[in-house]
Amino acid sequence: MTKHKWLVSITLLLTMVVIIYGAYTRLTDAGLGCPDWPGCYGFLKVPVNPASIEIAAQAFPERPLEPHKAWNEMIHRYLAGTLGLLIAAIFISSLVSKVRQPRGLPMALLLLVIFQAALGAWTVTLGLLPIVVLAHLIGGFSLFCLLALYWMQLSPELRVVEPKLIPLKPLAIVATVIVLLQVGLGGWTAANYAALACIDLPICEAGWVSRLALDEAFDLHLGYSNYEYGVMSAEARQTVHVFHRFGAFITLAVVSLFAFKLYQHAQTTIMQRFAIAVGVVLLIQFVLGLLNVILHLPLANAVAHNFVGANLLMILVVVLYQLYRPDSKEI
C-alpha cells in the first residue's frame, strides 16, 4: 500500500470516529456545551481553573459552564479539526505525488470539509437550528462516502466489470436515493428532538392520523435564538417521527430487493460480498431503529444507529461506483 493510500485509510478511519463522536455529542445534549466557536467560553480549551471559570460566567451568563458537555463538544472539534488537516494533506499529496493520482475527489473533499467546518460553526452560533444540524449531519456522511469512494479509486484490484449487473443500475440509484432521504428524515427527527415522539409500534400511538401536523413538521421554524430541546409542538414531532417510520419500512423493502438481486446476478466474489454487506447492514440498522423505540433511545444504541446508517449509505455509494465507473482504469 502506498503512503498516499495509507493516508486515505487513516483519514477514513478518523472520519468514522468523528461520526460516532458527533452523534455522541448530540445525544448527550452537548451541542451547545461551548456557546461560542471555535473556542470554548473564549478559551482554546474548556476552562478549568477558578479564574477562567469566572471569566466564562461573565461572558456567557445565560449559559453556565457544564464541564462534561463542554469537553464533549471540544473533543469533537479537536477530532474534526484533525480530520480537516488530514484531508488537506490528502489534497496536497495528490498534487505532488510522482504517481498519477485521482485529483477530482481530493479537491471535492477539501471543499466539503471547509464547508463542513462552516456548518459546525453555524450549528453553535445559530443555536442548533435544525436545518443546519441536518446539513452538518449530511455533510459528515458525505465526507465518509467520498473518502470511501476515493479509497476504492486507489484500489484497482477491487474494481470489477459485470455486464449482467447493468440492468440493476436504476434500482441501485433508487435504493441509494431512498437511503439518503431516510438519512435526512432521521437527521430531521434527531435535530427536532422527535426520536421519542412515538413509543408504540408499528407506527405510533392510537389516533396518530388525526394528530398529523404536516405544515409545522417540515417548517424551518426560523427566528428563534435557541433550538436546544426543540421548538416544535408534540403533534409536529409525532408527524416527523411517523414519516421516519414509514421511510424505514420503504427502505427495508427497496434495499432488501436490491441486495437480493445484486447477490443473485453477481458473478464475482467481490460483488457478492457487497450484496451481503448491504443486506446485513440494512438488517442491523432496522433492528437498531426498533430498539431505539422499545428501549426508549439508549445512548449506545442511538449512536450505533447513526453510525450504521452512515455505513449503509457508504456501501451503496461504493456499489454505485462499481456499477457506473468507467471501464478504463484511468480516473
C-alpha positions as a Markdown table, in Angstrom:
| # | Residue | x | y | z |
|---|---|---|---|---|
| 1 | Met | 0.0 | 0.0 | 0.0 |
| 2 | Thr | 1.4 | 3.4 | -1.0 |
| 3 | Lys | 1.9 | 6.2 | 1.6 |
| 4 | His | -0.9 | 8.1 | -0.1 |
| 5 | Lys | -3.3 | 5.3 | 0.3 |
| 6 | Trp | -2.2 | 4.8 | 3.9 |
| 7 | Leu | -3.1 | 8.5 | 4.5 |
| 8 | Val | -6.5 | 8.0 | 2.9 |
| 9 | Ser | -7.1 | 4.9 | 5.0 |
| 10 | Ile | -6.2 | 6.7 | 8.3 |
| 11 | Thr | -8.5 | 9.6 | 7.3 |
| 12 | Leu | -11.3 | 7.2 | 6.5 |
| 13 | Leu | -11.0 | 5.6 | 10.0 |
| 14 | Leu | -10.9 | 9.0 | 11.7 |
| 15 | Thr | -14.0 | 10.0 | 9.8 |
| 16 | Met | -15.7 | 7.1 | 11.4 |
| 17 | Val | -14.6 | 8.2 | 14.8 |
| 18 | Val | -15.8 | 11.8 | 14.1 |
| 19 | Ile | -19.2 | 10.5 | 13.0 |
| 20 | Ile | -19.5 | 8.4 | 16.2 |
| 21 | Tyr | -18.3 | 11.1 | 18.5 |
| 22 | Gly | -20.5 | 13.7 | 16.8 |
| 23 | Ala | -23.6 | 11.5 | 17.4 |
| 24 | Tyr | -22.5 | 11.0 | 21.0 |
| 25 | Thr | -22.1 | 14.8 | 21.4 |
| 26 | Arg | -25.5 | 15.5 | 20.1 |
| 27 | Leu | -27.2 | 12.7 | 22.0 |
| 28 | Thr | -25.7 | 13.8 | 25.3 |
| 29 | Asp | -27.1 | 17.3 | 24.6 |
| 30 | Ala | -23.7 | 18.8 | 24.3 |
| 31 | Gly | -24.1 | 20.5 | 21.0 |
| 32 | Leu | -24.0 | 23.9 | 22.8 |
| 33 | Gly | -21.6 | 22.7 | 25.5 |
| 34 | Cys | -19.5 | 25.6 | 24.3 |
| 35 | Pro | -21.7 | 28.5 | 23.3 |
| 36 | Asp | -19.0 | 30.1 | 21.1 |
| 37 | Trp | -16.8 | 28.9 | 18.2 |
| 38 | Pro | -14.1 | 27.8 | 17.6 |
| 39 | Gly | -13.1 | 28.1 | 21.3 |
| 40 | Cys | -15.0 | 27.4 | 24.4 |
| 41 | Tyr | -16.2 | 30.3 | 26.5 |
| 42 | Gly | -13.4 | 32.4 | 25.0 |
| 43 | Phe | -10.6 | 29.8 | 25.6 |
| 44 | Leu | -8.9 | 27.3 | 23.3 |
| 45 | Lys | -9.9 | 24.5 | 25.8 |
| 46 | Val | -12.5 | 24.1 | 28.4 |
| 47 | Pro | -12.0 | 26.5 | 31.4 |
| 48 | Val | -10.8 | 24.6 | 34.4 |
| 49 | Asn | -9.3 | 27.0 | 36.9 |
| 50 | Pro | -11.5 | 29.3 | 39.1 |
| 51 | Ala | -10.3 | 32.5 | 37.3 |
| 52 | Ser | -11.1 | 31.1 | 33.8 |
| 53 | Ile | -14.5 | 29.8 | 35.0 |
| 54 | Glu | -15.3 | 33.2 | 36.4 |
| 55 | Ile | -14.4 | 34.9 | 33.1 |
| 56 | Ala | -16.6 | 32.3 | 31.3 |
| 57 | Ala | -19.6 | 33.0 | 33.7 |
| 58 | Gln | -19.3 | 36.7 | 33.0 |
| 59 | Ala | -19.0 | 36.3 | 29.2 |
| 60 | Phe | -22.0 | 33.9 | 29.0 |
| 61 | Pro | -24.2 | 34.4 | 32.0 |
| 62 | Glu | -27.2 | 32.9 | 30.2 |
| 63 | Arg | -25.3 | 29.5 | 29.8 |
| 64 | Pro | -23.5 | 28.3 | 32.9 |
| 65 | Leu | -20.5 | 26.1 | 32.2 |
| 66 | Glu | -21.2 | 22.3 | 32.3 |
| 67 | Pro | -17.7 | 20.8 | 32.1 |
| 68 | His | -18.7 | 17.4 | 30.8 |
| 69 | Lys | -20.8 | 18.8 | 28.0 |
| 70 | Ala | -18.1 | 21.4 | 27.2 |
| 71 | Trp | -15.4 | 18.6 | 27.0 |
| 72 | Asn | -17.7 | 16.5 | 24.7 |
| 73 | Glu | -18.1 | 19.4 | 22.3 |
| 74 | Met | -14.4 | 20.4 | 22.3 |
| 75 | Ile | -13.1 | 16.8 | 21.8 |
| 76 | His | -15.4 | 16.6 | 18.8 |
| 77 | Arg | -14.0 | 19.9 | 17.5 |
| 78 | Tyr | -10.4 | 18.7 | 18.0 |
| 79 | Leu | -11.2 | 15.5 | 16.1 |
| 80 | Ala | -13.0 | 17.3 | 13.3 |
| 81 | Gly | -10.1 | 19.8 | 13.1 |
| 82 | Thr | -7.6 | 16.9 | 12.8 |
| 83 | Leu | -9.8 | 15.4 | 10.1 |
| 84 | Gly | -9.7 | 18.7 | 8.2 |
| 85 | Leu | -5.9 | 18.7 | 8.3 |
| 86 | Leu | -5.7 | 15.2 | 7.1 |
| 87 | Ile | -8.0 | 15.9 | 4.1 |
| 88 | Ala | -5.8 | 18.9 | 3.3 |
| 89 | Ala | -2.8 | 16.6 | 3.4 |
| 90 | Ile | -4.6 | 14.2 | 1.0 |
| 91 | Phe | -5.2 | 17.0 | -1.4 |
| 92 | Ile | -1.6 | 18.2 | -1.3 |
| 93 | Ser | -0.3 | 14.7 | -1.6 |
| 94 | Ser | -2.4 | 14.1 | -4.7 |
| 95 | Leu | -0.9 | 17.1 | -6.3 |
| 96 | Val | 2.8 | 16.4 | -5.5 |
| 97 | Ser | 2.8 | 12.6 | -5.9 |
| 98 | Lys | 5.0 | 11.3 | -8.6 |
| 99 | Val | 2.5 | 8.5 | -9.1 |
| 100 | Arg | -0.6 | 9.7 | -11.0 |
| 101 | Gln | -3.4 | 10.1 | -8.5 |
| 102 | Pro | -7.1 | 11.0 | -9.0 |
| 103 | Arg | -7.5 | 14.7 | -8.2 |
| 104 | Gly | -11.2 | 15.3 | -8.6 |
| 105 | Leu | -12.2 | 13.7 | -5.3 |
| 106 | Pro | -9.4 | 15.2 | -3.2 |
| 107 | Met | -10.5 | 18.7 | -4.4 |
| 108 | Ala | -14.1 | 17.9 | -3.6 |
| 109 | Leu | -13.2 | 16.5 | -0.2 |
| 110 | Leu | -11.2 | 19.7 | 0.6 |
| 111 | Leu | -14.1 | 22.0 | -0.4 |
| 112 | Leu | -16.6 | 19.8 | 1.5 |
| 113 | Val | -14.6 | 19.7 | 4.7 |
| 114 | Ile | -14.2 | 23.5 | 4.6 |
| 115 | Phe | -18.0 | 23.9 | 4.2 |
| 116 | Gln | -18.5 | 21.3 | 7.0 |
| 117 | Ala | -16.4 | 23.4 | 9.3 |
| 118 | Ala | -18.6 | 26.4 | 8.5 |
| 119 | Leu | -21.7 | 24.3 | 9.2 |
| 120 | Gly | -20.1 | 23.3 | 12.6 |
| 121 | Ala | -19.7 | 27.0 | 13.4 |
| 122 | Trp | -23.3 | 27.8 | 12.4 |
| 123 | Thr | -24.6 | 24.9 | 14.4 |
| 124 | Val | -23.3 | 26.7 | 17.5 |
| 125 | Thr | -23.8 | 30.3 | 16.6 |
| 126 | Leu | -27.4 | 29.7 | 15.3 |
| 127 | Gly | -28.4 | 27.8 | 18.5 |
| 128 | Leu | -28.8 | 24.3 | 16.9 |
| 129 | Leu | -31.0 | 25.5 | 14.1 |
| 130 | Pro | -32.4 | 22.1 | 12.8 |
| 131 | Ile | -31.8 | 22.7 | 9.1 |
| 132 | Val | -28.1 | 23.5 | 9.9 |
| 133 | Val | -27.8 | 20.5 | 12.2 |
| 134 | Leu | -29.3 | 18.3 | 9.4 |
| 135 | Ala | -26.9 | 19.8 | 6.8 |
| 136 | His | -24.0 | 19.2 | 9.2 |
| 137 | Leu | -25.0 | 15.5 | 9.5 |
| 138 | Ile | -25.4 | 15.1 | 5.8 |
| 139 | Gly | -22.0 | 16.8 | 5.3 |
| 140 | Gly | -20.3 | 14.3 | 7.6 |
| 141 | Phe | -21.9 | 11.3 | 5.9 |
| 142 | Ser | -20.9 | 12.8 | 2.5 |
| 143 | Leu | -17.3 | 13.1 | 3.6 |
| 144 | Phe | -17.4 | 9.5 | 4.7 |
| 145 | Cys | -18.9 | 8.3 | 1.4 |
| 146 | Leu | -16.4 | 10.3 | -0.7 |
| 147 | Leu | -13.4 | 9.1 | 1.2 |
| 148 | Ala | -14.6 | 5.5 | 0.7 |
| 149 | Leu | -15.1 | 6.2 | -2.9 |
| 150 | Tyr | -11.6 | 7.7 | -3.2 |
| 151 | Trp | -10.2 | 4.7 | -1.4 |
| 152 | Met | -11.9 | 2.5 | -4.0 |
| 153 | Gln | -10.4 | 4.5 | -6.8 |
| 154 | Leu | -6.9 | 3.8 | -5.3 |
| 155 | Ser | -7.7 | 0.1 | -5.1 |
| 156 | Pro | -7.8 | -1.2 | -8.8 |
| 157 | Glu | -7.7 | -4.8 | -7.5 |
| 158 | Leu | -11.3 | -4.3 | -6.2 |
| 159 | Arg | -12.7 | -3.0 | -9.4 |
| 160 | Val | -14.8 | -5.4 | -11.4 |
| 161 | Val | -16.9 | -5.2 | -14.5 |
| 162 | Glu | -20.0 | -7.3 | -14.6 |
| 163 | Pro | -22.2 | -6.8 | -17.7 |
| 164 | Lys | -25.0 | -8.9 | -16.1 |
| 165 | Leu | -25.4 | -6.2 | -13.4 |
| 166 | Ile | -26.1 | -3.4 | -15.9 |
| 167 | Pro | -29.9 | -3.8 | -15.6 |
| 168 | Leu | -29.6 | -3.2 | -11.8 |
| 169 | Lys | -28.3 | 0.3 | -12.3 |
| 170 | Pro | -31.7 | 2.1 | -12.0 |
| 171 | Leu | -32.6 | 0.0 | -8.9 |
| 172 | Ala | -29.2 | 0.9 | -7.4 |
| 173 | Ile | -29.9 | 4.6 | -7.9 |
| 174 | Val | -33.3 | 4.3 | -6.4 |
| 175 | Ala | -32.0 | 2.3 | -3.4 |
| 176 | Thr | -29.3 | 4.9 | -2.7 |
| 177 | Val | -31.6 | 7.9 | -3.1 |
| 178 | Ile | -34.1 | 6.2 | -0.7 |
| 179 | Val | -31.4 | 5.7 | 1.9 |
| 180 | Leu | -30.2 | 9.3 | 1.5 |
| 181 | Leu | -33.8 | 10.5 | 2.0 |
| 182 | Gln | -34.2 | 8.2 | 5.1 |
| 183 | Val | -30.9 | 9.6 | 6.5 |
| 184 | Gly | -32.4 | 13.1 | 6.0 |
| 185 | Leu | -35.6 | 12.1 | 7.8 |
| 186 | Gly | -33.6 | 10.6 | 10.6 |
| 187 | Gly | -31.5 | 13.7 | 10.9 |
| 188 | Trp | -34.6 | 15.9 | 10.9 |
| 189 | Thr | -36.1 | 13.7 | 13.6 |
| 190 | Ala | -33.0 | 14.0 | 15.8 |
| 191 | Ala | -32.5 | 17.7 | 15.2 |
| 192 | Asn | -36.1 | 18.4 | 16.3 |
| 193 | Tyr | -35.9 | 16.0 | 19.3 |
| 194 | Ala | -38.6 | 13.8 | 17.9 |
| 195 | Ala | -36.9 | 10.4 | 18.4 |
| 196 | Leu | -39.3 | 9.5 | 21.3 |
| 197 | Ala | -42.3 | 11.3 | 19.9 |
| 198 | Cys | -43.9 | 7.9 | 19.2 |
| 199 | Ile | -43.1 | 5.0 | 21.5 |
| 200 | Asp | -45.6 | 2.4 | 20.3 |
| 201 | Leu | -45.1 | 0.0 | 17.4 |
| 202 | Pro | -45.5 | -0.3 | 14.4 |
| 203 | Ile | -46.4 | 3.3 | 13.7 |
| 204 | Cys | -47.3 | 5.4 | 16.7 |
| 205 | Glu | -49.9 | 5.8 | 19.5 |
| 206 | Ala | -53.6 | 5.3 | 18.7 |
| 207 | Gly | -55.1 | 8.3 | 16.9 |
| 208 | Trp | -51.8 | 9.4 | 15.3 |
| 209 | Val | -53.5 | 10.1 | 11.9 |
| 210 | Ser | -55.7 | 12.8 | 13.4 |
| 211 | Arg | -52.7 | 14.4 | 15.0 |
| 212 | Leu | -50.6 | 14.9 | 11.9 |
| 213 | Ala | -49.3 | 18.4 | 11.5 |
| 214 | Leu | -47.6 | 18.4 | 8.1 |
| 215 | Asp | -47.1 | 22.2 | 7.8 |
| 216 | Glu | -45.4 | 22.5 | 11.1 |
| 217 | Ala | -43.4 | 19.3 | 10.9 |
| 218 | Phe | -41.4 | 20.4 | 7.8 |
| 219 | Asp | -41.3 | 24.1 | 8.5 |
| 220 | Leu | -37.8 | 25.6 | 9.1 |
| 221 | His | -39.0 | 27.4 | 12.2 |
| 222 | Leu | -36.7 | 30.4 | 11.6 |
| 223 | Gly | -36.4 | 33.2 | 14.0 |
| 224 | Tyr | -35.7 | 31.5 | 17.3 |
| 225 | Ser | -32.5 | 32.3 | 19.2 |
| 226 | Asn | -32.1 | 28.8 | 20.6 |
| 227 | Tyr | -33.4 | 25.5 | 19.3 |
| 228 | Glu | -32.0 | 23.3 | 22.1 |
| 229 | Tyr | -34.5 | 20.6 | 23.0 |
| 230 | Gly | -36.7 | 21.6 | 20.1 |
| 231 | Val | -39.4 | 24.2 | 19.3 |
| 232 | Met | -42.0 | 22.1 | 17.5 |
| 233 | Ser | -45.3 | 21.1 | 19.1 |
| 234 | Ala | -45.8 | 17.5 | 20.2 |
| 235 | Glu | -48.1 | 16.9 | 17.1 |
| 236 | Ala | -45.4 | 18.1 | 14.7 |
| 237 | Arg | -42.7 | 15.9 | 16.3 |
| 238 | Gln | -45.0 | 12.9 | 16.1 |
| 239 | Thr | -45.5 | 13.7 | 12.4 |
| 240 | Val | -41.8 | 13.8 | 11.7 |
| 241 | His | -41.3 | 10.6 | 13.6 |
| 242 | Val | -44.2 | 8.9 | 11.7 |
| 243 | Phe | -42.6 | 9.9 | 8.4 |
| 244 | His | -39.3 | 8.4 | 9.5 |
| 245 | Arg | -41.0 | 5.2 | 10.5 |
| 246 | Phe | -42.7 | 4.9 | 7.1 |
| 247 | Gly | -39.3 | 5.7 | 5.5 |
| 248 | Ala | -37.8 | 2.8 | 7.4 |
| 249 | Phe | -40.3 | 0.3 | 6.0 |
| 250 | Ile | -39.8 | 1.6 | 2.5 |
| 251 | Thr | -36.0 | 1.5 | 2.9 |
| 252 | Leu | -36.2 | -2.1 | 4.2 |
| 253 | Ala | -38.3 | -3.2 | 1.2 |
| 254 | Val | -36.4 | -1.5 | -1.6 |
| 255 | Val | -32.8 | -2.0 | -0.3 |
| 256 | Ser | -33.6 | -5.7 | 0.5 |
| 257 | Leu | -34.8 | -6.2 | -3.0 |
| 258 | Phe | -31.6 | -4.6 | -4.4 |
| 259 | Ala | -29.3 | -6.6 | -2.2 |
| 260 | Phe | -31.1 | -9.8 | -3.2 |
| 261 | Lys | -30.9 | -9.1 | -6.9 |
| 262 | Leu | -27.3 | -8.0 | -6.6 |
| 263 | Tyr | -26.3 | -11.2 | -5.0 |
| 264 | Gln | -28.4 | -13.3 | -7.4 |
| 265 | His | -26.8 | -11.8 | -10.5 |
| 266 | Ala | -23.3 | -11.1 | -9.3 |
| 267 | Gln | -20.6 | -13.3 | -10.9 |
| 268 | Thr | -17.6 | -12.2 | -8.8 |
| 269 | Thr | -16.9 | -12.8 | -5.1 |
| 270 | Ile | -16.4 | -9.0 | -4.6 |
| 271 | Met | -19.9 | -8.1 | -5.7 |
| 272 | Gln | -21.4 | -10.9 | -3.8 |
| 273 | Arg | -19.7 | -9.7 | -0.7 |
| 274 | Phe | -21.0 | -6.2 | -1.4 |
| 275 | Ala | -24.5 | -7.6 | -1.7 |
| 276 | Ile | -24.2 | -9.5 | 1.6 |
| 277 | Ala | -22.8 | -6.3 | 3.3 |
| 278 | Val | -25.8 | -4.3 | 2.1 |
| 279 | Gly | -28.3 | -6.9 | 3.4 |
| 280 | Val | -26.5 | -7.4 | 6.8 |
| 281 | Val | -26.0 | -3.7 | 7.5 |
| 282 | Leu | -29.6 | -2.9 | 6.4 |
| 283 | Leu | -30.9 | -5.5 | 8.8 |
| 284 | Ile | -28.7 | -4.3 | 11.7 |
| 285 | Gln | -29.9 | -0.7 | 11.1 |
| 286 | Phe | -33.6 | -1.7 | 11.1 |
| 287 | Val | -33.2 | -3.7 | 14.4 |
| 288 | Leu | -31.3 | -0.8 | 16.0 |
| 289 | Gly | -34.2 | 1.5 | 15.0 |
| 290 | Leu | -36.7 | -0.8 | 16.6 |
| 291 | Leu | -34.5 | -1.0 | 19.8 |
| 292 | Asn | -34.4 | 2.8 | 19.9 |
| 293 | Val | -38.2 | 2.8 | 20.3 |
| 294 | Ile | -38.6 | -0.3 | 22.5 |
| 295 | Leu | -35.8 | 0.7 | 24.9 |
| 296 | His | -36.5 | 4.5 | 24.8 |
| 297 | Leu | -33.4 | 5.7 | 23.0 |
| 298 | Pro | -30.5 | 4.2 | 24.9 |
| 299 | Leu | -27.4 | 6.2 | 24.2 |
| 300 | Ala | -25.1 | 3.4 | 22.9 |
| 301 | Asn | -27.9 | 2.1 | 20.6 |
| 302 | Ala | -28.7 | 5.6 | 19.3 |
| 303 | Val | -25.1 | 6.3 | 18.5 |
| 304 | Ala | -24.8 | 2.9 | 16.7 |
| 305 | His | -28.0 | 3.7 | 14.7 |
| 306 | Asn | -26.4 | 6.8 | 13.4 |
| 307 | Phe | -23.1 | 5.1 | 12.6 |
| 308 | Val | -24.6 | 2.1 | 10.9 |
| 309 | Gly | -26.8 | 4.4 | 8.8 |
| 310 | Ala | -23.7 | 6.2 | 7.6 |
| 311 | Asn | -22.2 | 2.8 | 6.6 |
| 312 | Leu | -25.3 | 1.7 | 4.7 |
| 313 | Leu | -25.2 | 4.9 | 2.6 |
| 314 | Met | -21.4 | 4.5 | 2.1 |
| 315 | Ile | -21.7 | 0.9 | 0.9 |
| 316 | Leu | -24.4 | 1.8 | -1.6 |
| 317 | Val | -22.4 | 4.7 | -2.9 |
| 318 | Val | -19.4 | 2.3 | -3.4 |
| 319 | Val | -21.7 | -0.2 | -5.2 |
| 320 | Leu | -22.9 | 2.5 | -7.5 |
| 321 | Tyr | -19.3 | 3.3 | -8.3 |
| 322 | Gln | -18.7 | -0.3 | -9.2 |
| 323 | Leu | -21.7 | -0.3 | -11.5 |
| 324 | Tyr | -21.2 | 3.0 | -13.1 |
| 325 | Arg | -17.4 | 3.6 | -13.1 |
| 326 | Pro | -15.6 | 3.8 | -16.4 |
| 327 | Asp | -14.3 | 0.5 | -17.7 |
| 328 | Ser | -10.8 | 2.1 | -18.0 |
| 329 | Lys | -8.6 | 2.3 | -15.0 |
| 330 | Glu | -7.9 | 5.9 | -15.8 |
| 331 | Ile | -9.8 | 8.1 | -13.3 |
